[in-house]
Amino acid sequence: MNNFEEFDKYVMTTYKRFPVSFEYGDGIYLYDDNNKKYLDFTAGIAVNALGYGNKNYINALCNQINKINHSSNLYYIKPQGELAKLLSEVSGLDKAFFCNSGAEANEAALKLARKYAHANNKGNKIIAMKNSFHGRTVGSLTLTGQEKYQKMFKPLMGDVEYAEFNNLESVEKLMNNEVCAIIAECIQGEGGIIPIEKEFYLGLRKLCDKYNALLIMDEVQTGIARCGEFFAFQNYAKNYEEAPDVISLAKGLGNGVPIGAIVAKEKVAKAFEPSDHASTFGGNFISTVAGIATIKEILNLNLVQNAKNVGNYLYQKLIELKPLIKDVRGMGLMIGAEIEGNTSDIIQKCLDNGLLIIGAGKNTIRFVPPLIATKEDVDLAIEIFKKALQ
């Protein structure tokens, strides 16, 4: 029995895994147990923002684990407060709640919306978007407007209706005083890398203001400097009034250490009171120190601007591959290339030739490298990708 067979014997089959196992990483490269080198344009699915081997990040975690890794949220956790302050400063919002994943963050946002509605004598209805993805727990799965993810787990949560993404009229038809929140992604990731249109975003903001409903933006994949601003919503909202009421975060926030969060405006955040929501491990010493170190390195290395510059370069290089590809979509270092045919074949060919990429939706290849990626890295990735297409 080889290592993969032993793994499959004892681990539930919830993933269709590629037959590769990584031993270590360095910069933007991963190395497998045969010491084969891979250019990583997956980043753990938009997680490893700093790549691999960042010394300041590693030192921060080592220093903390030598002190204390966990107490409880029954006590004050100093780095949790520091990370909340950092998130407030980079988002322009006011208060944070910490959990362990993106799905948990969206669950927290859902509960906060319903608690806020209860306090304001509103209904419980949520409007979500078709073709969206918000997680795999029962609540976040209900918000996920794709039947393929939902069909084997029904009945799901009630009082959720689905509108067409980037179609404001379809939202307006569902909007009334029973709606307590609208949730959307800034870029539909699993839906095929479909960016939100500015007019649609601002239209959602106005509808929420009109009906005293909350605007929740899922920044789980798009946040933490990936899309050319620190948060993708900042490409559309230019002041506090235009900002969402709540954003959900995870993935890049901990650079690989599990952490999720929501950040909300003060008027919304105060709806949560003791015992309304909690997370045993949420905001512990290790995860929040990882978040602090990640944000500080992103700022110190100017990776927000790098994501914008290198992302624009990647976008143009993919455009040049037409007609080998059909379309290119995205922002910053979250780019999708729509192709004809089977994405699995292309992904496998790239893997064989030392490039890690992943799919998004039915026929789209997703490029989400670490934020440290350079134009030279893009050139090599495009060379391998082009050969796979041919």
Backbone hydrogen bonds, N-H to C=O, Kabsch-Sander energy under -0.5 kcal/mol:
donor,donor_aa,acceptor,acceptor_aa,energy
6,E,2,N,-2.3
7,F,3,N,-2.3
8,D,4,F,-2.5
9,K,5,E,-1.5
10,Y,6,E,-1.2
10,Y,7,F,-0.8
11,V,7,F,-2.0
14,T,12,M,-1.8
17,R,15,Y,-0.9
20,V,18,F,-2.5
23,E,31,Y,-3.2
24,Y,31,Y,-1.4
26,D,29,Y,-2.7
27,G,52,Y,-3.0
28,I,26,D,-0.5
29,Y,26,D,-2.0
30,L,38,Y,-2.2
31,Y,24,Y,-2.7
32,D,36,K,-2.0
33,D,21,S,-1.6
35,N,32,D,-2.3
38,Y,30,L,-2.8
39,L,354,G,-3.3
40,D,28,I,-2.4
40,D,38,Y,-0.6
41,F,39,L,-0.9
41,F,356,L,-1.7
45,I,42,T,-0.9
46,A,42,T,-2.3
46,A,368,V,-0.6
47,V,43,A,-3.0
48,N,43,A,-2.3
49,A,47,V,-2.5
51,G,48,N,-1.5
52,Y,27,G,-2.3
58,I,54,N,-2.4
59,N,55,K,-2.8
60,A,56,N,-2.0
61,L,57,Y,-2.0
62,C,58,I,-2.6
63,N,59,N,-2.7
64,Q,60,A,-1.8
65,I,61,L,-2.6
66,N,62,C,-1.3
67,K,64,Q,-1.8
68,I,64,Q,-2.0
75,Y,72,S,-1.6
78,K,76,Y,-0.6
80,Q,77,I,-0.9
81,G,77,I,-1.6
82,E,78,K,-1.8
83,L,79,P,-2.6
84,A,80,Q,-2.3
85,K,81,G,-2.0
86,L,82,E,-2.2
87,L,83,L,-2.7
88,S,84,A,-2.2
89,E,85,K,-2.3
90,V,86,L,-2.4
91,S,87,L,-1.7
92,G,88,S,-2.4
94,D,264,A,-1.7
95,K,264,A,-2.2
97,F,262,I,-2.2
99,C,260,G,-2.8
105,A,101,S,-1.8
106,N,102,G,-2.3
107,E,103,A,-2.1
108,A,104,E,-2.4
109,A,105,A,-2.3
110,L,106,N,-2.2
111,K,107,E,-2.5
112,L,108,A,-2.6
113,A,109,A,-2.3
114,R,110,L,-2.0
115,K,111,K,-2.4
116,Y,112,L,-2.6
117,A,113,A,-2.2
118,H,114,R,-2.2
119,A,115,K,-2.2
120,N,116,Y,-1.2
121,N,118,H,-1.2
122,K,117,A,-2.7
123,G,177,N,-1.1
125,K,178,E,-1.8
126,I,159,D,-2.5
127,I,181,A,-2.4
128,A,126,I,-0.6
128,A,161,E,-2.9
130,K,163,A,-3.0
131,N,145,G,-3.0
132,S,129,M,-1.2
141,L,137,T,-3.1
142,T,138,V,-1.6
143,L,139,G,-1.5
144,T,140,S,-0.8
145,G,129,M,-0.8
145,G,143,L,-0.7
146,Q,144,T,-1.7
149,Y,146,Q,-1.2
150,Q,146,Q,-1.0
151,K,147,E,-2.6
153,F,150,Q,-2.5
154,K,151,K,-0.6
161,E,126,I,-2.5
163,A,128,A,-2.6
167,N,164,E,-1.6
170,S,167,N,-0.6
171,V,167,N,-1.0
172,E,168,L,-2.6
173,K,169,E,-1.8
174,L,170,S,-0.5
174,L,171,V,-1.2
175,M,171,V,-1.1
179,V,176,N,-1.7
180,C,125,K,-3.1
181,A,125,K,-1.2
182,I,214,L,-2.6
183,I,127,I,-2.5
184,A,216,I,-1.9
186,C,218,D,-1.0
188,Q,194,I,-2.8
189,G,187,I,-1.0
192,G,189,G,-1.9
193,I,188,Q,-1.5
193,I,189,G,-0.9
194,I,188,Q,-1.4
196,I,186,C,-3.0
201,Y,197,E,-2.7
202,L,198,K,-2.7
203,G,199,E,-1.8
204,L,200,F,-2.5
205,R,201,Y,-2.1
206,K,202,L,-2.1
207,L,203,G,-2.2
208,C,204,L,-2.5
209,D,205,R,-2.1
210,K,206,K,-2.4
211,Y,207,L,-1.9
212,N,208,C,-0.6
212,N,209,D,-0.7
213,A,208,C,-2.4
214,L,180,C,-2.6
216,I,182,I,-3.1
216,I,214,L,-0.7
217,M,215,L,-0.5
217,M,246,V,-2.5
218,D,184,A,-2.8
218,D,216,I,-0.6
219,E,217,M,-0.9
219,E,248,S,-1.8
223,G,219,E,-1.9
224,I,230,F,-0.8
225,A,230,F,-2.6
226,R,223,G,-0.5
227,C,222,T,-0.8
227,C,229,E,-0.6
228,G,225,A,-0.8
234,Q,231,F,-1.6
235,N,232,A,-2.2
236,Y,233,F,-2.0
237,A,233,F,-2.7
238,K,236,Y,-0.6
243,A,239,N,-1.0
245,D,215,L,-2.1
246,V,215,L,-1.8
247,I,263,V,-2.3
248,S,217,M,-1.8
249,L,261,A,-3.3
252,G,46,A,-0.5
252,G,220,V,-0.5
253,L,250,A,-2.9
254,G,251,K,-1.1
255,N,252,G,-0.6
256,G,251,K,-0.7
257,V,254,G,-1.6
260,G,99,C,-1.6
261,A,249,L,-2.1
262,I,97,F,-2.1
263,V,247,I,-2.1
264,A,95,K,-2.8
265,K,245,D,-2.1
268,V,265,K,-1.0
269,A,265,K,-3.0
270,K,266,E,-2.0
271,A,268,V,-2.0
272,F,269,A,-1.5
276,D,273,E,-2.5
283,G,99,C,-0.7
284,N,281,F,-1.6
286,I,69,N,-1.1
288,T,284,N,-2.3
289,V,285,F,-2.0
290,A,286,I,-2.1
291,G,287,S,-2.0
292,I,288,T,-2.6
293,A,289,V,-2.7
294,T,290,A,-2.3
295,I,291,G,-2.5
296,K,292,I,-2.6
297,E,293,A,-2.2
298,I,294,T,-2.4
299,L,295,I,-2.3
300,N,296,K,-2.9
301,L,297,E,-2.6
302,N,299,L,-0.8
303,L,298,I,-2.5
304,V,298,I,-0.5
306,N,302,N,-1.7
307,A,303,L,-2.4
308,K,304,V,-1.6
309,N,305,Q,-2.9
310,V,306,N,-3.0
311,G,306,N,-0.5
311,G,307,A,-1.5
312,N,308,K,-2.2
313,Y,309,N,-1.8
314,L,310,V,-2.7
315,Y,311,G,-2.6
316,Q,312,N,-2.2
317,K,313,Y,-2.3
318,L,314,L,-2.2
319,I,315,Y,-2.2
320,E,316,Q,-1.8
321,L,318,L,-1.6
322,K,319,I,-1.7
324,L,321,L,-2.4
326,K,338,E,-2.7
327,D,338,E,-1.1
329,R,336,G,-2.4
331,M,334,M,-1.4
333,L,226,R,-2.7
334,M,331,M,-1.6
335,I,367,F,-2.0
336,G,329,R,-3.3
337,A,365,I,-2.6
338,E,327,D,-2.5
338,E,336,G,-0.5
339,I,363,N,-2.8
343,T,341,G,-0.5
346,I,342,N,-1.1
347,I,343,T,-2.7
348,Q,344,S,-2.3
349,K,345,D,-2.3
350,C,346,I,-2.4
351,L,347,I,-2.3
352,D,348,Q,-2.5
353,N,349,K,-1.3
354,G,351,L,-1.7
355,L,350,C,-2.9
356,L,39,L,-2.7
357,I,355,L,-0.6
358,I,366,R,-1.4
360,A,364,T,-2.2
361,G,190,E,-0.6
364,T,360,A,-0.7
365,I,337,A,-2.7
366,R,358,I,-3.8
367,F,335,I,-3.2
368,V,41,F,-2.3
368,V,366,R,-0.6
371,L,49,A,-1.7
373,A,370,P,-1.8
378,V,374,T,-1.9
379,D,375,K,-2.3
380,L,376,E,-1.9
381,A,377,D,-2.4
382,I,378,V,-2.9
383,E,379,D,-2.0
384,I,380,L,-2.0
385,F,381,A,-2.7
386,K,382,I,-2.9
387,K,383,E,-1.7
388,A,384,I,-1.9
389,L,385,F,-2.0
390,Q,386,K,-1.8
